[in-house]
Amino acid sequence: MTTTVKLTLAAAFAASLLSVGSAQITPGFPTGVNAFTNPGPPNMGQFNADLGDLYFNSTANVPSEIQTWNAGPVNFNTALGGNPFKPTGGSVQVIQIGKTSDWTNDFVVSNSSAPTTFKPLLTDISSSNIHSGWTTSVEYAAGTSLEFWLNSGGDIGQGGLFSAFGSANLFSGTDTSSHVRWTTRDVTTTFFNGTETVTQDIKTLLVGFEDTRQGISFYDGDFNDFVVGFQFLPSQLPPVPEPSTYGLLGGVALVGLVAARRFKRKS
C-alpha cells in the first residue's frame, strides 16, 4: 500500500458553534520534500561506526534489536536525564536510521508555540529515499520545544499522525496507544557548540515508529516502519550580534574608512 494519508485543512467553525465544538486542524503535506542531506566527513564515518549496525531499508534486513527497545512513550528523565530542550533555545539534529518498504510515510515537525502547524522534513518515504546516516537540523527558540511526527500510509481509517516524544496521537480514531519504541546510544558527533566546532560523544535518542493504527487487522507492532535518531545540540546557526555589537562594528568600519581616505590624500 503506497498511498500516504493526506488530510485536509478544516475550516473554522461558525461563531455560533464555537461554544459547543472545536476546529480540527489537519495537515496536507506536499510531495517530494526532503530536508535530509549527507553530513559529509567526519560525521558520515562516525555515524556509520556508531549506528551502522542499525541501518536498513527493507523488511529483509531489519535489526531484531529494535524489538527489545523500551516501550513508548519516551521518558526523557530516564533516557537523557531530564528535559533535553535548552531554555535558551537550540537545535535538534535528526539522523535517518532505516525504513521498511511497505507504506510510504511523511515525517514532520511541530513547535510548541504552534502545535498544529506541521513542517514536513521528508515526505513519501520509501526505501528509495532512505539514506541511513543523513541528517537534518531543526532550530527552536528560547522557551519552546519540538515534537516530531510520523504521518502513516494507508487510508484515513488505518493510520494517523503519531508522535516521537509522547504527544497525543492525532487523526487516529480511538487509538491512544504509543506508536514508538526507544533507546539511547552514544554517538561520536562533530558539531558547532556555539563557540567552536567540537567532536564529542553525544547521547542520541533512537526512536522506532509503528505506522498502523492499533486495532487494525494487520497491525503488527514491529516499530520499525521508520527509525530515526535525535541529538539535542546548541543552535547550529551562526550567533546574531547584539545591537551594541553592530554599533561597535560600524564604528570600526568608519575609522577604517577615514584612515583609508587620509592615506589616499597623502599618496
TIKEDO-363767 format. One record per residue (C-alpha): residue number from 1; residue in one letter; chain; x, y, z. Coordinates in nm, 4 decimals. Example, Ala and Ser with C-alpha at 12.3 -4.5 7.8 and 13.67 -1.06 7.14 Angstrom:
<nodes>
+-----+------+-----+----------+----------+----------+
! seq ! type ! mol !        u !        v !        w !
+-----+------+-----+----------+----------+----------+
!   1 !    A !   A !   1.2300 !  -0.4500 !   0.7800 !
!   2 !    S !   A !   1.3670 !  -0.1060 !   0.7140 !
+-----+------+-----+----------+----------+----------+
</nodes>
This chain:
<nodes>
+-----+------+-----+----------+----------+----------+
! seq ! type ! mol !        u !        v !        w !
+-----+------+-----+----------+----------+----------+
!   1 !    M !   A !   0.0000 !   0.0000 !   0.0000 !
!   2 !    T !   A !   0.1665 !   0.3209 !  -0.1105 !
!   3 !    T !   A !  -0.0896 !   0.5961 !  -0.0633 !
!   4 !    T !   A !   0.0065 !   0.8278 !   0.2205 !
!   5 !    V !   A !  -0.2632 !   0.9699 !   0.4417 !
!   6 !    K !   A !  -0.3340 !   1.3165 !   0.3033 !
!   7 !    L !   A !  -0.5645 !   1.5095 !   0.5333 !
!   8 !    T !   A !  -0.7212 !   1.8443 !   0.4526 !
!   9 !    L !   A !  -0.7318 !   2.1703 !   0.6434 !
!  10 !    A !   A !  -1.0722 !   2.2028 !   0.8161 !
!  11 !    A !   A !  -1.2484 !   2.5393 !   0.8025 !
!  12 !    A !   A !  -1.3045 !   2.7316 !   1.1253 !
!  13 !    F !   A !  -1.6414 !   2.6712 !   1.2872 !
!  14 !    A !   A !  -1.9041 !   2.9460 !   1.2677 !
!  15 !    A !   A !  -1.9161 !   3.1722 !   1.5702 !
!  16 !    S !   A !  -2.2439 !   3.0209 !   1.6819 !
!  17 !    L !   A !  -2.0777 !   2.6787 !   1.7095 !
!  18 !    L !   A !  -1.7614 !   2.7796 !   1.8907 !
!  19 !    S !   A !  -1.9123 !   2.7148 !   2.2316 !
!  20 !    V !   A !  -2.0037 !   2.3545 !   2.1520 !
!  21 !    G !   A !  -1.7246 !   2.2400 !   1.9205 !
!  22 !    S !   A !  -1.3621 !   2.2869 !   1.8315 !
!  23 !    A !   A !  -1.1896 !   2.3331 !   1.4990 !
!  24 !    Q !   A !  -0.9905 !   2.0354 !   1.3750 !
!  25 !    I !   A !  -0.6658 !   2.1362 !   1.2093 !
!  26 !    T !   A !  -0.5317 !   1.8640 !   0.9800 !
!  27 !    P !   A !  -0.2209 !   1.8739 !   0.7612 !
!  28 !    G !   A !  -0.1913 !   1.8196 !   0.3877 !
!  29 !    F !   A !   0.1741 !   1.7543 !   0.3151 !
!  30 !    P !   A !   0.3347 !   1.8300 !  -0.0221 !
!  31 !    T !   A !   0.5118 !   1.5545 !  -0.2091 !
!  32 !    G !   A !   0.8823 !   1.5415 !  -0.2816 !
!  33 !    V !   A !   1.0069 !   1.7150 !   0.0345 !
!  34 !    N !   A !   1.3473 !   1.6008 !   0.1609 !
!  35 !    A !   A !   1.5360 !   1.8174 !   0.4104 !
!  36 !    F !   A !   1.7907 !   1.5422 !   0.4867 !
!  37 !    T !   A !   2.1391 !   1.5701 !   0.3391 !
!  38 !    N !   A !   2.4659 !   1.3816 !   0.3569 !
!  39 !    P !   A !   2.6545 !   1.5291 !   0.6557 !
!  40 !    G !   A !   2.9857 !   1.4501 !   0.4903 !
!  41 !    P !   A !   3.3081 !   1.3710 !   0.6751 !
!  42 !    P !   A !   3.3687 !   1.3266 !   0.9565 !
!  43 !    N !   A !   3.0080 !   1.2696 !   1.0689 !
!  44 !    M !   A !   2.9139 !   1.0209 !   0.7983 !
!  45 !    G !   A !   3.2036 !   0.7982 !   0.9037 !
!  46 !    Q !   A !   3.1322 !   0.8477 !   1.2727 !
!  47 !    F !   A !   2.7638 !   0.7641 !   1.2307 !
!  48 !    N !   A !   2.8494 !   0.4554 !   1.0266 !
!  49 !    A !   A !   3.0776 !   0.3382 !   1.3060 !
!  50 !    D !   A !   2.8312 !   0.4005 !   1.5892 !
!  51 !    L !   A !   2.4940 !   0.3364 !   1.4195 !
!  52 !    G !   A !   2.5734 !   0.1275 !   1.1128 !
!  53 !    D !   A !   2.4552 !  -0.1990 !   1.2684 !
!  54 !    L !   A !   2.1034 !  -0.0481 !   1.2763 !
!  55 !    Y !   A !   2.0857 !   0.0703 !   0.9146 !
!  56 !    F !   A !   1.8201 !  -0.0973 !   0.6970 !
!  57 !    N !   A !   1.5945 !  -0.0145 !   0.4013 !
!  58 !    S !   A !   1.3627 !  -0.3146 !   0.3703 !
!  59 !    T !   A !   1.1812 !  -0.5755 !   0.5768 !
!  60 !    A !   A !   1.4529 !  -0.8251 !   0.4817 !
!  61 !    N !   A !   1.7286 !  -0.6754 !   0.6963 !
!  62 !    V !   A !   1.5569 !  -0.5078 !   0.9941 !
!  63 !    P !   A !   1.7749 !  -0.5359 !   1.3094 !
!  64 !    S !   A !   1.5973 !  -0.7513 !   1.5682 !
!  65 !    E !   A !   1.7352 !  -0.5222 !   1.8391 !
!  66 !    I !   A !   1.4538 !  -0.2716 !   1.7769 !
!  67 !    Q !   A !   1.2046 !  -0.5165 !   1.9273 !
!  68 !    T !   A !   1.3969 !  -0.5019 !   2.2578 !
!  69 !    W !   A !   1.3858 !  -0.1230 !   2.2880 !
!  70 !    N !   A !   1.1805 !   0.0459 !   2.5601 !
!  71 !    A !   A !   0.8070 !   0.0687 !   2.5034 !
!  72 !    G !   A !   0.6911 !   0.4267 !   2.4466 !
!  73 !    P !   A !   0.6213 !   0.6960 !   2.5201 !
!  74 !    V !   A !   0.9741 !   0.8328 !   2.5555 !
!  75 !    N !   A !   1.0750 !   0.9088 !   2.9148 !
!  76 !    F !   A !   1.3211 !   1.1978 !   2.8878 !
!  77 !    N !   A !   1.4260 !   1.1660 !   3.2525 !
!  78 !    T !   A !   1.5250 !   0.8033 !   3.2053 !
!  79 !    A !   A !   1.6637 !   0.8460 !   2.8561 !
!  80 !    L !   A !   1.8523 !   1.1747 !   2.8840 !
!  81 !    G !   A !   1.8420 !   1.2740 !   3.2496 !
!  82 !    G !   A !   1.5786 !   1.5445 !   3.2089 !
!  83 !    N !   A !   1.4197 !   1.7793 !   2.9583 !
!  84 !    P !   A !   1.6660 !   1.7970 !   2.6662 !
!  85 !    F !   A !   1.5286 !   2.1227 !   2.5233 !
!  86 !    K !   A !   1.7608 !   2.4039 !   2.6232 !
!  87 !    P !   A !   1.5862 !   2.7012 !   2.7897 !
!  88 !    T !   A !   1.7840 !   2.9437 !   2.5743 !
!  89 !    G !   A !   1.6954 !   2.7602 !   2.2506 !
!  90 !    G !   A !   1.8940 !   2.5196 !   2.0406 !
!  91 !    S !   A !   1.8837 !   2.2642 !   1.7643 !
!  92 !    V !   A !   1.7623 !   1.9072 !   1.7241 !
!  93 !    Q !   A !   1.9682 !   1.7105 !   1.4738 !
!  94 !    V !   A !   1.7749 !   1.4188 !   1.3251 !
!  95 !    I !   A !   1.9587 !   1.1200 !   1.1782 !
!  96 !    Q !   A !   1.7927 !   0.8763 !   0.9381 !
!  97 !    I !   A !   1.8373 !   0.5168 !   1.0544 !
!  98 !    G !   A !   1.6067 !   0.2951 !   0.8487 !
!  99 !    K !   A !   1.2676 !   0.2217 !   0.6946 !
! 100 !    T !   A !   1.0707 !  -0.0853 !   0.5926 !
! 101 !    S !   A !   0.9475 !  -0.0612 !   0.2358 !
! 102 !    D !   A !   0.5725 !  -0.1134 !   0.2676 !
! 103 !    W !   A !   0.3620 !   0.2018 !   0.3129 !
! 104 !    T !   A !   0.5012 !   0.5406 !   0.2228 !
! 105 !    N !   A !   0.5041 !   0.7851 !   0.5146 !
! 106 !    D !   A !   0.5676 !   1.1515 !   0.5914 !
! 107 !    F !   A !   0.7954 !   1.2765 !   0.8694 !
! 108 !    V !   A !   0.7104 !   1.6223 !   1.0043 !
! 109 !    V !   A !   0.7856 !   1.8531 !   1.2955 !
! 110 !    S !   A !   0.5815 !   2.0983 !   1.5013 !
! 111 !    N !   A !   0.6801 !   2.3645 !   1.7541 !
! 112 !    S !   A !   0.5193 !   2.4074 !   2.0961 !
! 113 !    S !   A !   0.4429 !   2.7685 !   2.0027 !
! 114 !    A !   A !   0.2308 !   2.6434 !   1.7093 !
! 115 !    P !   A !   0.1494 !   2.2776 !   1.7856 !
! 116 !    T !   A !  -0.0978 !   2.2305 !   1.4978 !
! 117 !    T !   A !   0.1379 !   2.3738 !   1.2347 !
! 118 !    F !   A !   0.3460 !   2.0980 !   1.0786 !
! 119 !    K !   A !   0.6635 !   2.1425 !   0.8768 !
! 120 !    P !   A !   0.7442 !   1.8443 !   0.6520 !
! 121 !    L !   A !   1.1014 !   1.7169 !   0.6649 !
! 122 !    L !   A !   1.0665 !   1.4063 !   0.4468 !
! 123 !    T !   A !   0.7565 !   1.3039 !   0.2507 !
! 124 !    D !   A !   0.6596 !   0.9936 !   0.0537 !
! 125 !    I !   A !   0.9170 !   0.7922 !   0.2472 !
! 126 !    S !   A !   1.0144 !   0.4660 !   0.0835 !
! 127 !    S !   A !   1.3276 !   0.2562 !   0.0525 !
! 128 !    S !   A !   1.4335 !   0.4754 !  -0.2408 !
! 129 !    N !   A !   1.4732 !   0.7938 !  -0.0346 !
! 130 !    I !   A !   1.6101 !   0.6423 !   0.2837 !
! 131 !    H !   A !   1.9779 !   0.7304 !   0.3212 !
! 132 !    S !   A !   2.0953 !   0.5983 !   0.6565 !
! 133 !    G !   A !   2.3238 !   0.8461 !   0.8286 !
! 134 !    W !   A !   2.1840 !   1.1531 !   0.6502 !
! 135 !    T !   A !   2.0752 !   1.4370 !   0.8761 !
! 136 !    T !   A !   1.8664 !   1.7488 !   0.9087 !
! 137 !    S !   A !   1.8617 !   2.0063 !   1.1901 !
! 138 !    V !   A !   1.5607 !   2.1943 !   1.3256 !
! 139 !    E !   A !   1.6118 !   2.5074 !   1.5340 !
! 140 !    Y !   A !   1.3855 !   2.6084 !   1.8223 !
! 141 !    A !   A !   1.3662 !   2.9378 !   2.0127 !
! 142 !    A !   A !   1.4077 !   3.0041 !   2.3824 !
! 143 !    G !   A !   1.1171 !   2.8733 !   2.5882 !
! 144 !    T !   A !   0.9871 !   2.6412 !   2.3150 !
! 145 !    S !   A !   1.0272 !   2.2750 !   2.2255 !
! 146 !    L !   A !   0.9709 !   2.0498 !   1.9248 !
! 147 !    E !   A !   0.7608 !   1.7432 !   1.8527 !
! 148 !    F !   A !   0.8242 !   1.5090 !   1.5597 !
! 149 !    W !   A !   0.5510 !   1.3037 !   1.3934 !
! 150 !    L !   A !   0.5126 !   1.0135 !   1.1538 !
! 151 !    N !   A !   0.2171 !   1.0519 !   0.9167 !
! 152 !    S !   A !   0.1284 !   0.6955 !   0.8259 !
! 153 !    G !   A !   0.0363 !   0.5303 !   0.4985 !
! 154 !    G !   A !  -0.2909 !   0.3629 !   0.4150 !
! 155 !    D !   A !  -0.6285 !   0.5295 !   0.4211 !
! 156 !    I !   A !  -0.7674 !   0.7582 !   0.6894 !
! 157 !    G !   A !  -0.9125 !   0.4665 !   0.8861 !
! 158 !    Q !   A !  -0.5862 !   0.2733 !   0.9081 !
! 159 !    G !   A !  -0.3293 !   0.5147 !   1.0451 !
! 160 !    G !   A !  -0.2816 !   0.8585 !   1.1896 !
! 161 !    L !   A !  -0.0239 !   1.1142 !   1.2948 !
! 162 !    F !   A !   0.1953 !   0.9524 !   1.5622 !
! 163 !    S !   A !   0.4390 !   1.1466 !   1.7818 !
! 164 !    A !   A !   0.8005 !   1.0688 !   1.8672 !
! 165 !    F !   A !   0.8122 !   1.2184 !   2.2162 !
! 166 !    G !   A !   0.4734 !   1.1296 !   2.3659 !
! 167 !    S !   A !   0.2220 !   1.3873 !   2.2474 !
! 168 !    A !   A !  -0.1279 !   1.2516 !   2.1914 !
! 169 !    N !   A !  -0.1954 !   1.0794 !   1.8592 !
! 170 !    L !   A !  -0.3785 !   1.2876 !   1.6005 !
! 171 !    F !   A !  -0.6323 !   1.1699 !   1.3396 !
! 172 !    S !   A !  -0.6057 !   0.8117 !   1.4714 !
! 173 !    G !   A !  -0.9627 !   0.7409 !   1.5823 !
! 174 !    T !   A !  -0.9774 !   0.5813 !   1.9266 !
! 175 !    D !   A !  -0.6152 !   0.4633 !   1.9165 !
! 176 !    T !   A !  -0.4412 !   0.6410 !   2.2054 !
! 177 !    S !   A !  -0.1545 !   0.3910 !   2.2363 !
! 178 !    S !   A !   0.2084 !   0.4907 !   2.1960 !
! 179 !    H !   A !   0.3434 !   0.4152 !   1.8498 !
! 180 !    V !   A !   0.7138 !   0.4186 !   1.9348 !
! 181 !    R !   A !   0.9891 !   0.2188 !   2.0945 !
! 182 !    W !   A !   1.3052 !   0.3963 !   2.2045 !
! 183 !    T !   A !   1.6579 !   0.3594 !   2.3364 !
! 184 !    T !   A !   1.9747 !   0.5686 !   2.3591 !
! 185 !    R !   A !   2.3251 !   0.5265 !   2.2268 !
! 186 !    D !   A !   2.6414 !   0.7373 !   2.2486 !
! 187 !    V !   A !   2.7302 !   0.8589 !   1.9009 !
! 188 !    T !   A !   3.0519 !   1.0428 !   1.8165 !
! 189 !    T !   A !   2.9425 !   1.3682 !   1.6523 !
! 190 !    T !   A !   3.1130 !   1.6801 !   1.5225 !
! 191 !    F !   A !   2.9054 !   1.9949 !   1.5744 !
! 192 !    F !   A !   2.9174 !   2.3682 !   1.6467 !
! 193 !    N !   A !   2.8845 !   2.4239 !   2.0233 !
! 194 !    G !   A !   2.8091 !   2.7954 !   1.9985 !
! 195 !    T !   A !   3.1738 !   2.8962 !   2.0074 !
! 196 !    E !   A !   3.3693 !   2.6439 !   1.8046 !
! 197 !    T !   A !   3.3388 !   2.3148 !   1.6192 !
! 198 !    V !   A !   3.3977 !   2.0196 !   1.8518 !
! 199 !    T !   A !   3.3825 !   1.6405 !   1.8355 !
! 200 !    Q !   A !   3.2153 !   1.4672 !   2.1290 !
! 201 !    D !   A !   3.0150 !   1.1593 !   2.2208 !
! 202 !    I !   A !   2.6511 !   1.2699 !   2.2171 !
! 203 !    K !   A !   2.3809 !   1.0666 !   2.3908 !
! 204 !    T !   A !   2.1460 !   1.0083 !   2.0980 !
! 205 !    L !   A !   1.7783 !   0.9158 !   2.1371 !
! 206 !    L !   A !   1.6746 !   0.6416 !   1.8931 !
! 207 !    V !   A !   1.3037 !   0.6113 !   1.8119 !
! 208 !    G !   A !   1.1278 !   0.3463 !   1.6037 !
! 209 !    F !   A !   0.7724 !   0.4118 !   1.4809 !
! 210 !    E !   A !   0.4778 !   0.1810 !   1.4151 !
! 211 !    D !   A !   0.2661 !   0.3353 !   1.1383 !
! 212 !    T !   A !  -0.0517 !   0.1231 !   1.1535 !
! 213 !    R !   A !  -0.3378 !   0.2138 !   1.3858 !
! 214 !    Q !   A !  -0.3779 !  -0.0324 !   1.6722 !
! 215 !    G !   A !  -0.6898 !  -0.2449 !   1.6292 !
! 216 !    I !   A !  -0.6497 !  -0.2785 !   1.2510 !
! 217 !    S !   A !  -0.6251 !  -0.6443 !   1.1467 !
! 218 !    F !   A !  -0.2745 !  -0.6072 !   1.0028 !
! 219 !    Y !   A !  -0.1313 !  -0.4078 !   1.2957 !
! 220 !    D !   A !   0.1964 !  -0.5880 !   1.3691 !
! 221 !    G !   A !   0.3563 !  -0.3645 !   1.6331 !
! 222 !    D !   A !   0.7053 !  -0.4074 !   1.4863 !
! 223 !    F !   A !   0.8031 !  -0.0408 !   1.5456 !
! 224 !    N !   A !   1.0470 !  -0.0432 !   1.2552 !
! 225 !    D !   A !   0.8352 !   0.1337 !   0.9936 !
! 226 !    F !   A !   1.0574 !   0.4411 !   1.0306 !
! 227 !    V !   A !   1.3550 !   0.4713 !   1.2673 !
! 228 !    V !   A !   1.5426 !   0.7928 !   1.3432 !
! 229 !    G !   A !   1.7928 !   0.9318 !   1.5919 !
! 230 !    F !   A !   1.7608 !   1.2647 !   1.7748 !
! 231 !    Q !   A !   2.0511 !   1.4733 !   1.9060 !
! 232 !    F !   A !   1.9797 !   1.7789 !   2.1205 !
! 233 !    L !   A !   2.2501 !   2.0325 !   2.0405 !
! 234 !    P !   A !   2.3209 !   2.4046 !   2.0753 !
! 235 !    S !   A !   2.1962 !   2.6201 !   1.7893 !
! 236 !    Q !   A !   2.3645 !   2.5347 !   1.4619 !
! 237 !    L !   A !   2.3023 !   2.8839 !   1.3231 !
! 238 !    P !   A !   2.5784 !   3.1457 !   1.3494 !
! 239 !    P !   A !   2.5205 !   3.3715 !   1.6511 !
! 240 !    V !   A !   2.3447 !   3.7012 !   1.5777 !
! 241 !    P !   A !   2.5419 !   4.0045 !   1.7083 !
! 242 !    E !   A !   2.3788 !   4.2182 !   1.9775 !
! 243 !    P !   A !   2.2731 !   4.5716 !   1.8706 !
! 244 !    S !   A !   2.5686 !   4.7137 !   2.0635 !
! 245 !    T !   A !   2.7997 !   4.4866 !   1.8641 !
! 246 !    Y !   A !   2.6575 !   4.6225 !   1.5398 !
! 247 !    G !   A !   2.7371 !   4.9738 !   1.6682 !
! 248 !    L !   A !   3.0935 !   4.8715 !   1.7517 !
! 249 !    L !   A !   3.1408 !   4.7126 !   1.4099 !
! 250 !    G !   A !   3.0053 !   5.0245 !   1.2449 !
! 251 !    G !   A !   3.2478 !   5.2409 !   1.4433 !
! 252 !    V !   A !   3.5419 !   5.0245 !   1.3418 !
! 253 !    A !   A !   3.4342 !   5.0432 !   0.9776 !
! 254 !    L !   A !   3.4047 !   5.4235 !   0.9976 !
! 255 !    V !   A !   3.7544 !   5.4581 !   1.1487 !
! 256 !    G !   A !   3.8907 !   5.2354 !   0.8722 !
! 257 !    L !   A !   3.7202 !   5.4455 !   0.6045 !
! 258 !    V !   A !   3.8622 !   5.7714 !   0.7449 !
! 259 !    A !   A !   4.2106 !   5.6197 !   0.7659 !
! 260 !    A !   A !   4.1889 !   5.4962 !   0.4074 !
! 261 !    R !   A !   4.0897 !   5.8419 !   0.2811 !
! 262 !    R !   A !   4.3780 !   6.0066 !   0.4680 !
! 263 !    F !   A !   4.6227 !   5.7571 !   0.3250 !
! 264 !    K !   A !   4.4877 !   5.8222 !  -0.0256 !
! 265 !    R !   A !   4.5302 !   6.2010 !   0.0145 !
! 266 !    K !   A !   4.8930 !   6.1599 !   0.1303 !
! 267 !    S !   A !   4.9616 !   5.9384 !  -0.1665 !
+-----+------+-----+----------+----------+----------+
</nodes>
